[in-house]
Amino acid sequence: MISENWALAQSVNIQIDVKDLKEIDRQLQEYVILKKIVGEQQTTIGELEKGLVSEKKTNELNERELDLQRRIIEVQKMEIEVQKRAFIDMKEVSDRAIKLAEVSKPKTFGNWQLYGLAAFAGYIIKEILTK
């Protein structure tokens, strides 16, 4: 490239100073370095973009997990409420059963006397048989 420019400069009779040539040389050297730096920057940017995509996927998965955990907690709360209602209902049912048992049991004192006499007779027979 320099030889083409040099040949062109000679054919056109352009006068170039040594100072200008030094500046051109410096810029060409800087261009190579800058080109290398830009390439490294492009590589770094590409890696960062890949990392960003990975982090976005991780964040999305974390958000899904949190949503599922919220749903599980809601289901557990509903289950607790159902168990509370079932306990209250069972309490009411047992109270009703006790009341029905009290209503349907014999109220006469004579029946209890008969049970007592039968138990006493059984005890006496047992004592007699064991002696």
Buried (B, 14 or more C-beta within 10 A) or exposed (E): EEEEEEEEEEEEEEEEEEEEEEEEEEEEEEEEEEEEEEEEEEEEEEEEEEEEEEEEEEEEEEEEEEEEEEEEEEEEEEEEEEEEEEEEEEEEEEEEEEEEEEEEEEEEEEEEEEEEEEEEEEEEEEEEEEE
